[in-house]
Amino acid sequence: MQSLRKYRRITVKIGSALLVDRASGLKRDWLDSLADDIAVLANGGAEILVVSSGAIALGRTILGLGKRALKLEESQAAAAVGQIALAGAWSDALGKGSLKSGQILLTLGDTEERRRYLNARATISTLLKMKAVPVINENDTVATSEIRYGDNDRLAARVATMMGADLLVLLSDIDGLYTAPPARDPQAKFIPVVDRITPDIEAMAGAAASELSRGGMRTKLDAGKIANAAGTAMIITSGTRLSPLMAIERGERATFFKPSTNPVKGYKTWIAGQLEPAGRLTVDAGAIGALISGKSLLPAGVKLVSGNFSRGDTVAILSPEGREIARGLVAYDAADAVRIAGLKTTEIETVLGYEARSAMIHRDDLVVSHSSDQVRASDQVRASDQVRASDQVQASDQVRAEGDISGG
């Protein structure tokens, strides 16, 4: 297993069931042991970010709400009570190791909307420069089902990539990835290293283990795809033991997910990490070939437009079989995208009545999800199907989508 001491910036995610006992509340001894681990790594020069679940779980224990399913307003009230207690507990635990901490509460929109994303990144960066440990959680007091992550695994991955972390550690109630959920299949085999998260790896995922958990192995693999694509390694390991980070150092069981050897960087990290695309564009084989070779997506290659999106929104690009092959910032509103889908570049102005962009999505605003060796032969474009070079748009002719902010 990889030593944590070699990483410069580490994001650690803690699940609710690790922090909170449904009967007695906060597990202070466990939290103190984790804080000691963080102090060891911080004193060794690493910057640590914490993504901590537990506000609702702790709040419902304090309020005596039991195990029953909570209404939205009850969950939000529990979060309001729990956030105060949780922030205080982290401050006390980290303070014992002479570490300062700061609380950051995020909603899905804070990382999906570009300006808010940059603002959140600046705030967290400043905390790190001040040698404070950011303690991050979803803002459950205001987030509803339409505007929330719903699990802190993906939130942790989004934070890790936003902050350029080298490593994401998911502390869970399971010690790593198995070929099947071990609670249901005694013959399940442990997988120590994952080179790449493939559909076969995803098929091994199970569901959440308790009412305190909103995730499960599936959301952890979703987190891994976000993190690995941006060049962030990931470890899944058990957090049920004391000093769980030092347990990794001791070589105790954990699954290591290798980062991509060709990671997405800077501005495109934000595009690639978007969780909910505003729409979808189904394209033909010729367009797939053009995208793989690093070209823009032209209207001629678009066969189907779905979703109610606006210019500058993130949309998913699908193969004819429905597999997502890329994401990007679309240059047209949905209504205009429907009108020009399948048209040659020279035909766009006639249909729309104005001189428009040549590309549906410019290559500078596009991230391909699958490299050419991962796209099935049936999706490959023949030479005769290649998009004509004369139709390809040059970067110098492009106007970036409204709302784009330059920089990483």
Secondary structure per residue as TSV (DSSP state, phi and psi in degrees):
chain	resnum	aa	ss	phi	psi
A	1	M	-	360.0	148.9
A	2	Q	-	-68.5	140.0
A	3	S	-	-78.4	136.0
A	4	L	G	-69.5	-23.3
A	5	R	G	-67.9	-15.1
A	6	K	G	-87.2	-7.0
A	7	Y	-	-93.0	140.3
A	8	R	S	-81.0	-40.4
A	9	R	E	-138.2	123.6
A	10	I	E	-125.0	131.1
A	11	T	E	-103.6	127.6
A	12	V	E	-116.9	125.1
A	13	K	E	-108.1	133.3
A	14	I	E	-118.2	128.4
A	15	G	-	-80.4	156.1
A	16	S	H	-58.1	-43.2
A	17	A	H	-65.0	-21.7
A	18	L	H	-77.2	-34.4
A	19	L	H	-89.0	-30.0
A	20	V	E	-125.3	128.2
A	21	D	E	-92.5	128.8
A	22	R	T	-62.0	-20.6
A	23	A	T	-97.5	-45.3
A	24	S	T	-103.1	-9.3
A	25	G	E	92.6	-142.7
A	26	L	E	-62.7	135.2
A	27	K	-	-89.5	84.9
A	28	R	H	-66.4	-39.2
A	29	D	H	-62.2	-41.3
A	30	W	H	-66.3	-44.8
A	31	L	H	-61.8	-40.8
A	32	D	H	-61.8	-38.9
A	33	S	H	-67.8	-37.8
A	34	L	H	-67.5	-41.7
A	35	A	H	-60.8	-36.7
A	36	D	H	-62.4	-42.3
A	37	D	H	-60.2	-44.6
A	38	I	H	-61.6	-40.1
A	39	A	H	-63.6	-39.0
A	40	V	H	-61.0	-46.6
A	41	L	H	-68.7	-40.5
A	42	A	H	-65.2	-39.9
A	43	N	H	-68.0	-20.7
A	44	G	T	-86.0	1.1
A	45	G	T	106.8	-3.3
A	46	A	-	-82.7	149.1
A	47	E	E	-97.8	128.5
A	48	I	E	-115.5	130.8
A	49	L	E	-114.6	136.9
A	50	V	E	-112.5	128.6
A	51	V	E	-110.4	107.8
A	52	S	E	-112.2	116.5
A	53	S	-	-74.8	176.6
A	54	G	-	120.3	-11.4
A	55	A	H	-64.1	-49.5
A	56	I	H	-66.8	-44.5
A	57	A	H	-60.2	-43.1
A	58	L	H	-70.2	-42.5
A	59	G	H	-63.4	-40.0
A	60	R	H	-68.8	-29.9
A	61	T	H	-70.0	-44.8
A	62	I	H	-61.9	-39.3
A	63	L	T	-85.1	-4.5
A	64	G	T	68.3	38.8
A	65	L	-	-85.7	-7.0
A	66	G	T	68.9	-157.4
A	67	K	T	-94.5	-7.7
A	68	R	S	-63.2	156.3
A	69	A	-	-65.4	137.9
A	70	L	-	-99.6	145.1
A	71	K	-	-70.6	162.3
A	72	L	H	-55.0	-47.8
A	73	E	H	-66.7	-29.9
A	74	E	H	-71.0	-39.7
A	75	S	H	-62.9	-40.3
A	76	Q	H	-69.1	-35.9
A	77	A	H	-67.8	-41.4
A	78	A	H	-62.1	-39.5
A	79	A	H	-63.9	-39.7
A	80	A	H	-61.3	-42.2
A	81	V	H	-70.5	-43.5
A	82	G	H	-68.8	-33.5
A	83	Q	H	-62.5	-39.9
A	84	I	H	-64.5	-47.7
A	85	A	H	-65.1	-40.1
A	86	L	H	-68.2	-43.9
A	87	A	H	-62.5	-41.4
A	88	G	H	-64.2	-39.8
A	89	A	H	-65.3	-42.0
A	90	W	H	-65.6	-41.1
A	91	S	H	-61.3	-43.7
A	92	D	H	-65.2	-46.7
A	93	A	H	-65.0	-45.7
A	94	L	H	-71.3	-31.6
A	95	G	H	-63.1	-28.8
A	96	K	T	-62.3	-26.0
A	97	G	T	-100.2	18.7
A	98	S	T	63.4	30.4
A	99	L	-	-106.2	139.5
A	100	K	E	-89.7	158.8
A	101	S	E	-141.9	157.4
A	102	G	E	-140.3	140.1
A	103	Q	E	-92.3	133.3
A	104	I	E	-124.3	123.5
A	105	L	E	-111.2	124.4
A	106	L	E	-121.5	150.2
A	107	T	-	-112.0	172.0
A	108	L	H	-56.0	-40.7
A	109	G	H	-63.6	-26.4
A	110	D	H	-67.2	-22.6
A	111	T	H	-110.4	-14.1
A	112	E	H	-91.5	-29.8
A	113	E	S	-91.7	128.3
A	114	R	H	-57.3	-47.3
A	115	R	H	-66.0	-41.4
A	116	R	H	-67.3	-35.7
A	117	Y	H	-58.8	-48.3
A	118	L	H	-65.8	-35.6
A	119	N	H	-67.4	-43.9
A	120	A	H	-62.1	-41.2
A	121	R	H	-63.3	-39.4
A	122	A	H	-65.8	-40.9
A	123	T	H	-64.4	-46.2
A	124	I	H	-66.4	-38.9
A	125	S	H	-60.4	-40.4
A	126	T	H	-66.0	-40.2
A	127	L	H	-59.5	-43.2
A	128	L	H	-64.5	-41.2
A	129	K	H	-62.2	-31.1
A	130	M	T	-85.7	10.4
A	131	K	T	62.4	30.4
A	132	A	E	-103.0	148.4
A	133	V	E	-91.0	113.7
A	134	P	E	-69.8	127.8
A	135	V	E	-110.1	111.2
A	136	I	E	-113.0	138.4
A	137	N	E	-146.4	161.2
A	138	E	E	-71.3	141.7
A	139	N	-	-81.2	79.7
A	140	D	T	-68.7	-13.3
A	141	T	T	-72.6	-21.2
A	142	V	T	-123.3	-20.4
A	143	A	-	-74.5	132.7
A	144	T	-	-107.9	176.2
A	145	S	G	-59.2	-28.6
A	146	E	G	-78.1	-21.4
A	147	I	G	-127.3	35.8
A	148	R	-	-130.7	159.6
A	149	Y	-	-72.0	-46.0
A	150	G	S	86.9	-15.0
A	151	D	S	-154.2	148.6
A	152	N	H	-89.4	-3.1
A	153	D	H	-66.6	-51.4
A	154	R	H	-70.2	-34.8
A	155	L	H	-60.0	-43.4
A	156	A	H	-62.3	-40.4
A	157	A	H	-65.8	-39.7
A	158	R	H	-65.0	-42.0
A	159	V	H	-64.4	-44.1
A	160	A	H	-59.9	-44.5
A	161	T	H	-73.8	-36.8
A	162	M	H	-59.8	-37.3
A	163	M	T	-96.9	4.2
A	164	G	T	65.7	35.4
A	165	A	-	-66.8	145.7
A	166	D	S	-79.9	-28.1
A	167	L	E	-143.9	139.1
A	168	L	E	-115.4	124.5
A	169	V	E	-111.9	119.6
A	170	L	E	-101.6	107.9
A	171	L	E	-86.2	124.7
A	172	S	E	-136.1	-174.1
A	173	D	S	-93.9	9.5
A	174	I	S	-131.8	148.6
A	175	D	S	-88.2	12.0
A	176	G	S	151.2	-166.7
A	177	L	E	-92.4	136.0
A	178	Y	E	-119.9	164.8
A	179	T	S	-66.1	-17.5
A	180	A	S	-158.3	161.0
A	181	P	-	-57.5	115.8
A	182	P	T	-63.7	-23.9
A	183	A	T	-68.0	-25.3
A	184	R	T	-103.5	-22.9
A	185	D	-	-130.3	100.0
A	186	P	T	-61.8	-18.1
A	187	Q	T	-90.2	1.7
A	188	A	-	-60.8	138.2
A	189	K	-	-104.0	140.0
A	190	F	E	-74.7	140.5
A	191	I	E	-114.4	109.8
A	192	P	-	-76.4	-32.0
A	193	V	E	-137.5	134.9
A	194	V	E	-118.3	116.8
A	195	D	S	-72.2	-38.8
A	196	R	S	-157.9	140.5
A	197	I	-	-82.4	102.5
A	198	T	-	-100.5	170.3
A	199	P	H	-56.7	-34.1
A	200	D	H	-65.3	-39.2
A	201	I	H	-65.8	-42.7
A	202	E	H	-63.2	-31.1
A	203	A	T	-66.5	-15.5
A	204	M	T	-81.3	-8.9
A	205	A	-	-70.9	148.2
A	206	G	-	-113.8	-163.3
A	207	A	-	-109.6	179.8
A	208	A	-	-66.1	150.5
A	209	A	S	-93.6	-21.0
A	210	S	S	-151.3	170.5
A	211	E	T	-69.9	-13.8
A	212	L	T	-80.9	-17.8
A	213	S	-	-100.1	136.3
A	214	R	S	-108.9	-2.8
A	215	G	-	-106.4	-128.5
A	216	G	-	141.4	178.4
A	217	M	H	-63.5	-30.0
A	218	R	H	-62.3	-45.6
A	219	T	H	-69.5	-27.8
A	220	K	H	-68.3	-37.2
A	221	L	H	-71.5	-34.7
A	222	D	H	-59.7	-42.9
A	223	A	H	-61.8	-40.8
A	224	G	H	-62.3	-38.7
A	225	K	H	-65.7	-40.9
A	226	I	H	-63.7	-48.2
A	227	A	H	-67.9	-50.3
A	228	N	H	-62.0	-36.8
A	229	A	H	-62.8	-27.5
A	230	A	T	-94.4	6.9
A	231	G	T	88.1	14.8
A	232	T	-	-99.6	124.0
A	233	A	E	-72.0	160.4
A	234	M	E	-138.5	143.3
A	235	I	E	-125.3	131.7
A	236	I	E	-109.5	126.5
A	237	T	E	-151.4	166.8
A	238	S	E	-72.6	135.2
A	239	G	-	-106.4	6.6
A	240	T	S	-73.0	-20.6
A	241	R	S	-86.2	159.7
A	242	L	S	-69.4	153.4
A	243	S	S	49.1	57.5
A	244	P	H	-65.4	-29.0
A	245	L	H	-73.2	-39.7
A	246	M	H	-69.6	-23.2
A	247	A	H	-63.7	-36.6
A	248	I	H	-63.3	-43.0
A	249	E	H	-59.2	-35.3
A	250	R	T	-77.3	-4.1
A	251	G	T	87.0	17.1
A	252	E	-	-70.8	162.8
A	253	R	S	-57.2	133.4
A	254	A	E	-165.1	154.8
A	255	T	E	-104.8	128.7
A	256	F	E	-104.8	126.0
A	257	F	E	-105.2	118.6
A	258	K	-	-72.4	142.2
A	259	P	-	-74.0	160.2
A	260	S	-	-61.7	142.5
A	261	T	S	-79.9	-10.8
A	262	N	S	-132.5	68.3
A	263	P	-	-73.0	153.1
A	264	V	-	-74.6	139.0
A	265	K	-	-129.6	162.1
A	266	G	T	56.1	-132.4
A	267	Y	H	-54.2	-37.4
A	268	K	H	-73.3	-17.4
A	269	T	H	-60.6	-40.3
A	270	W	H	-64.9	-42.8
A	271	I	H	-63.9	-47.9
A	272	A	H	-64.9	-29.8
A	273	G	T	-86.2	-2.5
A	274	Q	-	-58.5	130.1
A	275	L	S	-86.3	-36.8
A	276	E	S	-124.0	96.6
A	277	P	-	-63.2	145.0
A	278	A	S	-76.0	-18.9
A	279	G	E	-164.6	-177.4
A	280	R	E	-140.5	140.7
A	281	L	E	-120.0	118.7
A	282	T	E	-91.4	129.4
A	283	V	E	-121.4	167.1
A	284	D	-	-92.6	178.3
A	285	A	H	-63.3	-35.5
A	286	G	H	-62.9	-41.2
A	287	A	H	-66.3	-38.4
A	288	I	H	-60.0	-44.9
A	289	G	H	-60.7	-40.4
A	290	A	H	-65.5	-42.3
A	291	L	H	-63.7	-43.7
A	292	I	H	-61.7	-33.3
A	293	S	T	-84.0	3.4
A	294	G	T	93.7	17.1
A	295	K	-	-97.9	170.3
A	296	S	-	-77.1	163.9
A	297	L	B	-92.0	118.0
A	298	L	-	-94.2	152.5
A	299	P	G	-54.8	-32.1
A	300	A	G	-57.1	-29.6
A	301	G	G	-89.7	-2.6
A	302	V	E	-91.5	124.5
A	303	K	E	-106.5	-24.7
A	304	L	E	-148.9	134.7
A	305	V	E	-118.8	129.1
A	306	S	E	-137.4	149.0
A	307	G	E	106.2	159.8
A	308	N	-	-110.6	83.6
A	309	F	-	-113.7	162.8
A	310	S	-	-115.4	160.6
A	311	R	T	-54.4	132.5
A	312	G	T	94.9	-9.9
A	313	D	-	-74.8	158.5
A	314	T	E	-84.3	129.3
A	315	V	E	-126.6	153.5
A	316	A	E	-92.8	144.4
A	317	I	E	-109.2	123.7
A	318	L	E	-113.2	148.7
A	319	S	-	-76.6	169.5
A	320	P	T	-58.3	-25.0
A	321	E	T	-85.5	-1.6
A	322	G	S	91.9	7.3
A	323	R	-	-82.7	136.4
A	324	E	E	-74.5	126.4
A	325	I	E	-114.8	-15.2
A	326	A	E	-167.1	167.0
A	327	R	E	-137.0	151.8
A	328	G	E	-166.1	171.2
A	329	L	E	-91.4	115.8
A	330	V	-	-76.8	143.9
A	331	A	S	-92.4	-0.9
A	332	Y	S	-133.8	151.1
A	333	D	-	-66.6	160.1
A	334	A	H	-57.7	-42.3
A	335	A	H	-61.2	-43.1
A	336	D	H	-72.5	-34.0
A	337	A	H	-61.7	-39.1
A	338	V	H	-63.0	-41.4
A	339	R	H	-68.0	-32.4
A	340	I	H	-104.4	-1.6
A	341	A	T	-57.2	128.7
A	342	G	T	88.1	-4.3
A	343	L	-	-88.7	151.6
A	344	K	-	-73.9	158.0
A	345	T	G	-55.4	-40.1
A	346	T	G	-69.5	-13.7
A	347	E	G	-95.2	-11.6
A	348	I	H	-64.4	-46.3
A	349	E	H	-61.9	-38.0
A	350	T	H	-63.2	-40.6
A	351	V	H	-74.5	-44.1
A	352	L	H	-85.7	-22.8
A	353	G	S	85.5	9.3
A	354	Y	S	-152.4	159.5
A	355	E	-	-74.5	117.6
A	356	A	-	-117.4	178.1
A	357	R	-	-68.8	145.5
A	358	S	S	-73.2	-32.6
A	359	A	-	-100.5	140.2
A	360	M	S	-69.8	-42.1
A	361	I	B	-138.9	121.6
A	362	H	-	-74.8	148.9
A	363	R	G	-61.0	-26.8
A	364	D	G	-70.4	-19.6
A	365	D	G	-109.6	23.7
A	366	L	E	-133.3	139.1
A	367	V	E	-125.8	119.2
A	368	V	E	-80.3	129.6
A	369	S	S	-80.4	-32.5
A	370	H	S	-121.8	129.2
A	371	S	-	-71.9	167.1
A	372	S	T	-60.4	-27.6
A	373	D	T	-80.5	-5.4
A	374	Q	T	-102.6	-11.4
A	375	V	S	-85.6	128.9
A	376	R	-	-62.6	153.9
A	377	A	G	-57.3	-31.2
A	378	S	G	-66.8	-20.4
A	379	D	G	-91.9	-10.2
A	380	Q	-	-70.7	146.0
A	381	V	-	-94.1	137.3
A	382	R	-	-80.4	160.8
A	383	A	G	-56.8	-37.6
A	384	S	G	-68.4	-18.8
A	385	D	G	-95.3	-2.1
A	386	Q	S	-61.1	142.0
A	387	V	-	-65.4	132.3
A	388	R	-	-60.4	139.5
A	389	A	G	-58.7	-33.6
A	390	S	G	-66.5	-21.0
A	391	D	G	-88.2	-12.4
A	392	Q	S	-73.2	139.2
A	393	V	-	-88.9	139.8
A	394	Q	-	-87.7	144.1
A	395	A	G	-58.0	-35.0
A	396	S	G	-67.3	-18.2
A	397	D	G	-92.4	-3.0
A	398	Q	-	-88.3	145.2
A	399	V	-	-109.3	123.2
A	400	R	-	-65.3	151.4
A	401	A	-	-60.7	146.3
A	402	E	T	-58.8	143.1
A	403	G	T	91.3	-7.8
A	404	D	-	-69.2	137.1
A	405	I	-	-117.8	126.1
A	406	S	-	-68.4	156.5
A	407	G	-	111.9	173.1
A	408	G	-	-66.3	360.0
